Every structure is written in C-alpha cells, then in structure tokens.
Amino acid sequence: MASGAQTAFRPQTGSNAAPAGQAQQAIPFVQASKKGRQPAITTTAVPATVAITWGPNPLPASGGYLRRIHLEVIATGGSAGTLAADAPWNAFNQIRLLEPNNTPIFDLSGYNAFLTNIFGGYDGVNDPRNDPDYSVSTGANPVFEIYIPVEIDTTAVGALADLSSSSAFQIYAAIAPQPTIWSAITGFPSLAISTYQDYWTLPNAYDQDNRPQATAPPFAGTIQLWSQLPNIGIASSQRVQLNRMGNQLRCVILVGRSAGVRAVNVIPNPLTLKWDDVILTNSDLQTIRKTMREMTNGWAGTAADVGVFALPYNEGVSRFVGGNGINSYLPTVTATRYEISGPNSAGTPTVDFVVNEVSEAPISAVQRTTVGGGVQFYPPAPPPGGPGQM
C-alpha cells in the first residue's frame, strides 16, 4: 500500500468489538482537526482629513474552516497626541467581512467591533485592552488588535469552509479621518495594518487507526452575523423596537449617544425590554451593568465604556458569555416585537443597536464558498443528548 493511503473503514468484529452505537460514532471535529493561523493581507495608511477605503480584498484560502480574522494595528511616526473619544477603536469607520457573493457577515464601526470582542464571548479574556501589547500610553502611536469573529463557540459551530481561492471571503475597511482618531496630534502617524486568519485544518475521513472522523464542524451551514442599526432616535419614554427579526438573537448591545458622544442618560432608566408580550428585563442600569460584569471575563465596566449596555443571550449552559449551547438564544420570527422603553434625560439622544444573530443556512458550509449562502431562520435542533448542547 502506498504511503499515506487511506483504507476502507471496517468495524471490528468478535468479542472485542465495540457496541454498535459506539462503533459508528465519529471522532469530533475539534479533536480530528487542529487550529492553524496564517498571515493574510497588509496595508499601510496615513490618516488624512477624509476617510481612506481599503478593499474589498480577497482573503487567501486557508484550506480548512475559517474561525476568525485578526486586525493588528501599529501606529508610528506621531510625535505627541491625544486620542479622541472611542479611540483607538474608531481608527476604522467601518469593518466588513463579506461572503464570496458580497453578502456581509460582519458590518460594524470600529468601536462597535471592539464591543463584539468583549460581549461576544469568543475567547478566555474578552477585553482587548488586556492584551499584552495593547498600548495607548503615548497617545500619538496606539497599538491594538481586534478580531472579526466567525466561529461561534468552542465546538467550532459557525466556522465557515474556506477551501476555494477562486471564491474567497473578502475584507473591507474604511480608515477614519485623522481628527476622528486624535483630538490633538503632532506629526503624521502611519498605521501599519496586518491581518491574520485563524482556521481549523481539514481532517481526513479516517485517522491512522482507521476510526471515522468528522470532517466538518457540527451543524455545518450555521452562520452568525454581526450588524448595526446606528443613530436610532430615542426620545424620553418612547418605545423603540429593533426591527431586525427572523433569526435567533445571540447578543444585543445598546450604545447610547447624545449629540454623537456616548452617554448613560440616553438609555432608559429603568429599562423595560419586551419580547412580544413577555417582559425580559425591567431594572435600573446599575443592575444591568452588574449582570454584564458577571457574564464576562476580563471586563471591569471601566469609565471608558460609558453608555454601553449589553443584553447577552449567549451564555449557553455556562455562566459566561460564549458558553456552548443554543438554549439561551432568543428565537424570533419576522413578526417578533423586541422593544425597549423607559424614561431618559438626554437632550438629543440616539442609540446604536449592535446585533448578533445566528442562522442555520439552507446550504452546507462547503457549498457556501462556491454558491454563496442565503440567510434565513432554520433553528438547529438539539441533539438527543440534551437540549442545552449544540
């Protein structure tokens, strides 16, 4: 037999044979596969008085399943400066990850993308301000890294097939004008932007001991989407509905602003949240902040996050955001009413809805890279092992 050749799987027979159910069970995908990382595309930009667009740029195929994309930013060349509000994250006016058919998977401002890293629950330490190389001490030359999440949890649900170089995912960014990033700056800082792709390798159908292996993540075709509805007016005691319904809600983040500046008194206090006729929340903002702290690991509710309130439905079967399982997701249909109300005291109040949805796509994840994917609500059914696991 040629080296590396695969042989047909033959279940063991006789007194040492495994039970029938066990004999047919494949090795889980996250055990059969291995995590990989590769550099993607880079650019260097000097922020000007207007936004600079970058892309859309096709990403190289990893040959496996895409988990997330890192955006590393290193600023150099500035002499002295003071970062503006929302910086350094607002160095990007917009960040987009697009499917091969140009459908957005992730479409947020830089600051709202930063919030997804905290409240999406995709790694062990959620807040990128805790990264070892994060630096804003000089003001003029910030160093930071955020990522675009694709995979949903540690079982690899939501990782997308990334097998075709001719039908590639694409990344787009709009680099913000210099006055947006710095309230005062001396010199002309240059931003070196590097991207890296995290992925799962593609396993063989059988391992070296001839045991069957899962070659795709569980619930292949499942996709998560991050989008925003910015600058929604929210007058005092007004009822405001989120009109993006039809999938399962995994997380909703409210970012309150008054005249464009993040502010607490924009958000109703106490806040009432209705899911159709069911009241999910009726509490003051202090209690909501406490819950946000309890459900995250690494976020301390710093003063820098004023006006940000997360309503997470992504704890799964754990106590923290990002836990495995679908039991905590909030199912919706197009007619679902998701409404916040309550008194506020801001002068010109608006709120950004930052929305994380999960959809079970009608095609497999392998097909997605060649024919694209529709985004509809096909809720994944819990396996026989229990309703809390995915």
Steps between C-alpha positions, in 0.01 A plus 500: 500500500630842410612719789221719633224306319165471673343161547130430517357503849417152628326478838665260740316175555512225760520514879703822502261693274365829630124537548319579177423860590859568605647333192322747273582814697749726325781680682377858565615766256692704758698188593561387143598849381776732622507876540707696252588863430635667189573859392255647255529852359671815625495871429646825628294817516552854626163632622402817317218753526261256332443128538723260305341184361685168495354219296298295455801269497471122447646293780723202418334163546616324815405156370287440808224675696527869585479581873574873520711778349742711703551868423832620643569874496836657585528878475841667461632842414288719724686737732231580755127461504178454692259227393139603440198331652449138380867480395702304411216275382344773289809499278257305279179668391386164372618139498336244274544129438323391184401161365620414148166627365559837681242436773622658827569263790646770723426870441580737788684816596839453664369586846203264470736228371701546820182437702438169319835374629391569860139383499513238224692268733735346245813453712620470858582869559241703317623858527774585247621775734649213704718383209873494586594736216205740525632854544344846496745655746666719238171619352662571164593139421237252623552126464195275512340188357140397450353208312204423278328194650371224274492188719231512769632277779765244592324217318581682170135569424486786250851449356467546125658292223794690353613263228485697177748768395285586199194562717645676801375686802575872482594766752427871472587788730461876503779670692369800692614859444780622723278738707271205583785299654691782672363812666853642476799364311854607406658325207329266256464150649501210260283193566648160413203264471556125488239226481526138609256215447427244770362176361438131559696261279307258279508152660527173315190284493680238713785529747814284506314233695226487236242668720247729325543872562263793455631706209275803553395701806173400667184647345692586182345802333429686824615860478508793740452859387604827665332818379403840633205735488663834584357832616149385588313788664384423853295781652398488866250224584491394132466134408780398263489173310784304348371418153760238410304185577481150351812327633608401849638790702832415665588845634367855476713798607360849554734797456340822617616834361406863553604728214732220384677456835442183703275572799325300770190715533399416143408143597161469676540466876334285616506304177209278397565242230211309343521190283152504349287516816765351731699739718861379495650795688356766728788641703725798551825536308719428802357149523549447126866605534544251785362222279735605218795467738383163631465355152836613364855410587741790485260794469499728802233745387750782467403863464618480139195288421244760603167461319555132411246243615503138384203263496672164446320176412819305436588337831380159378534254788766705679505814712704704253437643155618265228392180673424199282137429425200660336258487790555864595455647150189711451295363209315749281284507188449796273195611702676486839492820704829573679444834669672719757330782687537720805588858598826673406632854539738566212458799271550346151503127575574217259587136546703257289360148495790257451341167413638145499276247323540129436350338192497140385565554130313289243826375344807327634806696606703341219254629240513848651841577348383422148131592479457738792248460776149618570438644842177363640378362831546124521544436873740212570332214681660391830667156483357204692756553779315797642340833410785713634775371271560584139 
